[in-house]
Amino acid sequence: MAVQRTVSHASSVEKQSATHVEGEAAEDEYLPLFPLLANKTLEERQLIEKMLKRKLDWVFLPVVTLMLLMGYLDRINVANARLAGMQEDLHMSDTMWSAGISLFYVGYIITQLPATVYLAKGLPRWQMPAYVVAWSVVTACMAAMTSGWSFLLCRFMVGVAEGPFLPMVSLMTSSWYTKEEAPLRMAIWHAG
């Protein structure tokens, strides 16, 4: 039994070192594509990577956490609006109110996959703010609602605008951080 564990431990160490060597080979292969990094030593590249990671942690994570918090507040704010009398003001039945709440999730689910595919081919630095502005504008338009049908339309459009955001943030986090670093960052912005 002890021999088996030793052999298994040795093979896992060999796999790790082989993976590390393959990673260095891949790094050497792609290094000429980045002329500013090509003449840097390994220690200098590691320092640059550490500085970049720190900048991402202090710029990207707080912004994403705040945006996700705003999305969450948008979802629960409808319940507060109902308590404040929005349902009566718009002359809506309980069924129509529930349909409006459900239509948000219909729009949310419909747009997640296409937006993620589009994001992979597009520019996230423009798409992410565009989705946030779109969902903010539609949410602001809810102040102009005059009937139950306008509530249904607005909730659906908020779902359409907000749906791509979480997959987009997940894709960006997994693109900018290593697979060892990404889970902690995702936990941070989910806990926010």
C-alpha positions as CSV (number, residue, x, y, z in Angstrom):
1,M,0.0,0.0,0.0
2,A,2.8,2.4,0.9
3,V,4.6,1.5,-2.3
4,Q,1.5,2.3,-4.3
5,R,1.1,5.7,-2.7
6,T,4.8,6.5,-3.3
7,V,4.5,5.5,-7.0
8,S,1.3,7.5,-7.3
9,H,2.9,10.5,-5.6
10,A,5.9,10.2,-7.9
11,S,3.8,10.1,-11.0
12,S,1.8,13.1,-9.9
13,V,5.0,15.0,-9.3
14,E,6.2,14.0,-12.8
15,K,2.9,15.2,-14.3
16,Q,3.2,18.5,-12.5
17,S,6.7,19.0,-13.7
18,A,5.8,18.0,-17.2
19,T,2.9,20.4,-17.1
20,H,5.2,23.2,-15.9
21,V,7.7,22.4,-18.6
22,E,4.9,22.5,-21.2
23,G,3.8,25.8,-19.8
24,E,7.3,27.2,-20.2
25,A,7.5,25.9,-23.7
26,A,4.1,27.5,-24.6
27,E,5.3,30.7,-22.9
28,D,8.5,30.7,-25.0
29,E,6.5,30.1,-28.1
30,Y,4.2,33.1,-27.6
31,L,6.8,35.5,-26.1
32,P,8.0,36.8,-29.5
33,L,4.4,38.1,-30.1
34,F,4.8,40.6,-27.3
35,P,8.0,42.6,-28.1
36,L,7.8,44.6,-24.9
37,L,8.0,41.5,-22.8
38,A,10.4,39.5,-25.0
39,N,13.5,41.1,-23.6
40,K,12.3,40.9,-19.9
41,T,13.7,38.4,-17.5
42,L,11.4,35.8,-15.9
43,E,11.5,37.8,-12.6
44,E,10.6,41.0,-14.4
45,R,7.7,39.3,-16.2
46,Q,6.5,37.9,-12.9
47,L,6.6,41.3,-11.3
48,I,4.6,42.8,-14.2
49,E,2.1,40.0,-13.9
50,K,1.8,40.7,-10.1
51,M,1.2,44.4,-10.8
52,L,-1.4,43.7,-13.4
53,K,-3.2,41.3,-11.1
54,R,-3.2,43.9,-8.4
55,K,-4.6,46.5,-10.8
56,L,-7.3,44.1,-11.9
57,D,-8.2,43.3,-8.3
58,W,-8.5,47.0,-7.4
59,V,-10.3,48.2,-10.6
60,F,-12.2,45.3,-12.1
61,L,-13.5,43.5,-9.0
62,P,-15.0,46.6,-7.3
63,V,-16.8,47.7,-10.4
64,V,-18.2,44.3,-11.2
65,T,-19.3,43.8,-7.6
66,L,-21.1,47.1,-7.6
67,M,-22.8,46.4,-11.0
68,L,-23.9,42.9,-9.7
69,L,-25.3,44.6,-6.6
70,M,-27.2,47.1,-8.7
71,G,-28.7,44.2,-10.7
72,Y,-29.7,42.4,-7.5
73,L,-31.3,45.6,-6.1
74,D,-33.2,46.0,-9.4
75,R,-34.6,42.5,-9.1
76,I,-35.8,43.0,-5.5
77,N,-36.9,46.6,-5.9
78,V,-40.0,45.5,-7.7
79,A,-41.3,43.9,-4.5
80,N,-40.8,47.2,-2.7
81,A,-42.6,49.0,-5.5
82,R,-45.6,46.6,-5.0
83,L,-45.7,47.4,-1.3
84,A,-45.6,51.1,-2.1
85,G,-48.7,50.7,-4.3
86,M,-47.4,50.3,-7.8
87,Q,-49.8,47.4,-8.6
88,E,-52.8,49.4,-7.6
89,D,-51.6,52.5,-9.4
90,L,-51.3,50.6,-12.7
91,H,-54.6,48.7,-12.1
92,M,-53.0,45.3,-12.3
93,S,-54.3,42.0,-11.1
94,D,-52.2,39.6,-9.1
95,T,-51.9,37.4,-12.2
96,M,-50.6,40.3,-14.4
97,W,-48.1,41.3,-11.6
98,S,-46.8,37.7,-11.4
99,A,-46.5,37.6,-15.2
100,G,-44.4,40.7,-15.2
101,I,-42.1,39.3,-12.6
102,S,-41.8,36.1,-14.7
103,L,-41.2,37.9,-17.9
104,F,-38.1,39.4,-16.4
105,Y,-36.6,35.9,-16.1
106,V,-37.8,34.9,-19.6
107,G,-35.9,37.8,-21.1
108,Y,-32.9,37.1,-18.8
109,I,-32.7,33.5,-19.9
110,I,-33.3,34.1,-23.6
111,T,-30.4,36.6,-23.9
112,Q,-27.7,34.8,-21.9
113,L,-26.4,32.3,-24.5
114,P,-26.5,34.5,-27.6
115,A,-24.9,37.4,-25.8
116,T,-22.1,35.2,-24.5
117,V,-21.4,33.9,-28.0
118,Y,-21.4,37.5,-29.3
119,L,-19.1,38.6,-26.4
120,A,-16.5,36.0,-27.3
121,K,-16.3,37.6,-30.8
122,G,-16.7,41.2,-29.8
123,L,-15.2,43.9,-27.5
124,P,-16.1,43.4,-23.9
125,R,-14.9,46.9,-23.0
126,W,-17.7,48.4,-25.1
127,Q,-20.3,45.6,-24.6
128,M,-20.3,45.5,-20.8
129,P,-21.0,49.2,-20.3
130,A,-23.6,49.2,-23.2
131,Y,-25.6,46.4,-21.4
132,V,-25.4,48.3,-18.1
133,V,-26.6,51.5,-19.7
134,A,-29.4,49.7,-21.6
135,W,-30.7,48.1,-18.4
136,S,-30.4,51.4,-16.6
137,V,-32.3,53.2,-19.3
138,V,-35.1,50.6,-19.3
139,T,-35.3,50.7,-15.5
140,A,-35.6,54.5,-15.6
141,C,-38.4,54.2,-18.2
142,M,-40.4,52.3,-15.6
143,A,-41.2,55.6,-14.0
144,A,-43.3,56.5,-17.2
145,M,-45.4,53.3,-17.0
146,T,-49.2,53.9,-17.2
147,S,-50.6,50.4,-17.5
148,G,-50.0,46.8,-16.7
149,W,-48.9,46.1,-20.3
150,S,-46.1,48.7,-20.0
151,F,-45.0,47.0,-16.8
152,L,-44.8,43.6,-18.6
153,L,-42.9,45.2,-21.5
154,C,-40.4,47.0,-19.1
155,R,-39.7,44.0,-17.0
156,F,-39.1,41.8,-20.1
157,M,-36.7,44.5,-21.5
158,V,-34.9,44.8,-18.2
159,G,-34.4,41.0,-18.3
160,V,-33.1,41.2,-21.9
161,A,-30.7,44.0,-21.0
162,E,-29.5,42.4,-17.7
163,G,-29.3,38.8,-18.9
164,P,-25.9,39.0,-20.7
165,F,-24.2,40.6,-17.7
166,L,-23.4,37.6,-15.5
167,P,-22.1,35.4,-18.2
168,M,-20.0,38.3,-19.5
169,V,-18.5,38.9,-16.1
170,S,-17.8,35.2,-15.7
171,L,-16.1,35.0,-19.1
172,M,-14.0,38.1,-18.5
173,T,-12.9,36.8,-15.0
174,S,-11.9,33.4,-16.4
175,S,-10.1,35.2,-19.3
176,W,-8.1,37.6,-17.1
177,Y,-7.2,35.3,-14.2
178,T,-5.7,31.8,-14.1
179,K,-7.8,28.9,-13.2
180,E,-6.3,28.9,-9.7
181,E,-7.1,32.6,-9.2
182,A,-10.6,32.9,-10.9
183,P,-12.7,31.0,-8.3
184,L,-11.6,33.4,-5.5
185,R,-12.4,36.5,-7.6
186,M,-15.8,35.0,-8.6
187,A,-16.5,34.3,-4.9
188,I,-15.6,38.0,-4.1
189,W,-18.0,39.5,-6.7
190,H,-20.8,37.0,-5.8
191,A,-20.4,37.8,-2.1
192,G,-20.4,41.6,-2.8
